[in-house]
Amino acid sequence: MNTEHRSGFRRLHLVIRGIVQGVGFRFFVERHARRLGLRGWVRNVADGSVEVLAEGPEEALRLLLEQCQQGPRSAHVEKVETQWLLPAND
């Protein structure tokens, strides 16, 4: 198993709360993540939140975080729970 991580790569886990389902939030996150060259996933959660797990260069992850704090126009982001993690050993 490779225990070395690519320099500057991180993993970011987000839970976004507010009016974030049914407003195109997942598509919004996916579009920005692809544009930034990030890997990961985004999904709706039963409690009405949106969960994101993204991996890539820390600078790109910070830009994605800023976008998630804003959200698409039709969303209303109340809170973004943020957890920084080490990247996966893929």
NORVEN-V886395 format. One record per pair of residues at least 12 apart in sequence whose ideal C-beta (glycine too) atoms are under 8 Angstrom apart, sorted by the first residue. I is the first residue (numbers start at 1). GAP is how many residues later the second one is. D is the distance in Angstrom with one decimal. If there is no record, write none. Layout:
BEGIN
i->I gap->GAP d->D
i->I gap->GAP d->D
END
This chain:
BEGIN
i->1 gap->88 d->5.8
i->2 gap->87 d->5.4
i->3 gap->86 d->6.9
i->5 gap->81 d->6.1
i->5 gap->82 d->5.1
i->5 gap->84 d->7.8
i->6 gap->81 d->6.9
i->8 gap->49 d->5.3
i->8 gap->50 d->5.6
i->8 gap->51 d->7.6
i->9 gap->46 d->6.8
i->9 gap->47 d->6.4
i->9 gap->48 d->6.2
i->9 gap->49 d->7.3
i->9 gap->78 d->4.5
i->10 gap->45 d->7.2
i->10 gap->46 d->7.8
i->10 gap->47 d->7.9
i->10 gap->48 d->4.7
i->10 gap->51 d->5.8
i->10 gap->74 d->5.9
i->10 gap->75 d->7.0
i->10 gap->76 d->7.2
i->10 gap->77 d->6.1
i->11 gap->29 d->7.9
i->11 gap->42 d->6.9
i->11 gap->43 d->7.2
i->11 gap->44 d->4.6
i->11 gap->73 d->7.4
i->11 gap->74 d->4.1
i->11 gap->75 d->6.4
i->11 gap->76 d->5.0
i->11 gap->77 d->6.6
i->12 gap->40 d->7.4
i->12 gap->41 d->7.4
i->12 gap->42 d->5.1
i->12 gap->43 d->7.4
i->12 gap->49 d->4.5
i->12 gap->52 d->7.1
i->12 gap->53 d->6.6
i->12 gap->70 d->7.1
i->12 gap->71 d->7.5
i->12 gap->72 d->6.1
i->12 gap->73 d->7.3
i->13 gap->38 d->7.7
i->13 gap->39 d->7.2
i->13 gap->40 d->5.3
i->13 gap->69 d->7.6
i->13 gap->70 d->4.3
i->13 gap->72 d->6.2
i->14 gap->37 d->7.0
i->14 gap->38 d->4.2
i->14 gap->39 d->7.9
i->14 gap->40 d->7.8
i->14 gap->51 d->7.0
i->14 gap->54 d->5.8
i->14 gap->66 d->5.8
i->14 gap->67 d->6.7
i->14 gap->68 d->5.9
i->14 gap->69 d->7.7
i->15 gap->30 d->7.4
i->15 gap->34 d->5.2
i->15 gap->35 d->7.5
i->15 gap->36 d->5.4
i->15 gap->37 d->7.9
i->15 gap->65 d->7.4
i->15 gap->66 d->4.2
i->16 gap->33 d->6.0
i->16 gap->34 d->4.6
i->16 gap->35 d->7.8
i->16 gap->36 d->7.0
i->16 gap->52 d->5.7
i->16 gap->55 d->7.3
i->16 gap->61 d->6.0
i->16 gap->63 d->7.5
i->16 gap->64 d->5.2
i->16 gap->65 d->7.9
i->17 gap->31 d->7.5
i->17 gap->32 d->4.9
i->17 gap->60 d->7.6
i->17 gap->61 d->5.2
i->17 gap->62 d->4.4
i->17 gap->63 d->7.6
i->17 gap->64 d->7.4
i->18 gap->53 d->7.7
i->18 gap->57 d->6.8
i->18 gap->58 d->4.8
i->18 gap->59 d->4.7
i->18 gap->60 d->3.6
i->18 gap->61 d->6.7
i->19 gap->56 d->5.7
i->19 gap->57 d->4.1
i->19 gap->59 d->8.0
i->20 gap->28 d->7.4
i->20 gap->29 d->6.5
i->20 gap->30 d->4.7
i->20 gap->51 d->6.6
i->20 gap->55 d->5.2
i->20 gap->56 d->7.8
i->20 gap->57 d->6.5
i->21 gap->23 d->5.2
i->21 gap->27 d->5.8
i->21 gap->28 d->7.9
i->21 gap->29 d->6.6
i->23 gap->48 d->7.7
i->23 gap->49 d->6.1
i->23 gap->51 d->4.0
i->23 gap->52 d->4.5
i->24 gap->48 d->5.1
i->24 gap->50 d->6.4
i->24 gap->51 d->7.7
i->25 gap->25 d->5.1
i->25 gap->46 d->6.0
i->25 gap->47 d->6.2
i->25 gap->50 d->5.3
i->26 gap->16 d->4.9
i->26 gap->17 d->7.1
i->26 gap->18 d->6.7
i->26 gap->24 d->6.3
i->28 gap->39 d->7.5
i->28 gap->43 d->6.7
i->28 gap->44 d->4.4
i->28 gap->47 d->7.7
i->29 gap->13 d->4.5
i->29 gap->21 d->7.2
i->29 gap->23 d->5.7
i->29 gap->35 d->7.4
i->29 gap->38 d->7.4
i->29 gap->39 d->6.3
i->30 gap->12 d->5.8
i->32 gap->31 d->7.8
i->32 gap->32 d->5.8
i->32 gap->35 d->4.7
i->33 gap->21 d->5.6
i->33 gap->31 d->5.8
i->36 gap->20 d->6.9
i->36 gap->24 d->4.1
i->36 gap->25 d->8.0
i->36 gap->27 d->5.9
i->36 gap->28 d->5.8
i->37 gap->19 d->6.0
i->37 gap->20 d->7.6
i->37 gap->23 d->6.2
i->38 gap->16 d->4.6
i->38 gap->17 d->6.5
i->38 gap->18 d->4.0
i->38 gap->22 d->5.7
i->38 gap->23 d->6.8
i->38 gap->26 d->6.3
i->39 gap->15 d->7.0
i->39 gap->16 d->5.1
i->39 gap->17 d->6.3
i->40 gap->12 d->6.9
i->40 gap->13 d->4.7
i->40 gap->14 d->3.8
i->40 gap->15 d->5.5
i->41 gap->12 d->5.6
i->52 gap->12 d->7.8
i->52 gap->16 d->6.7
i->55 gap->32 d->5.3
i->55 gap->33 d->6.4
i->65 gap->15 d->7.2
i->65 gap->17 d->6.6
i->68 gap->12 d->5.8
END
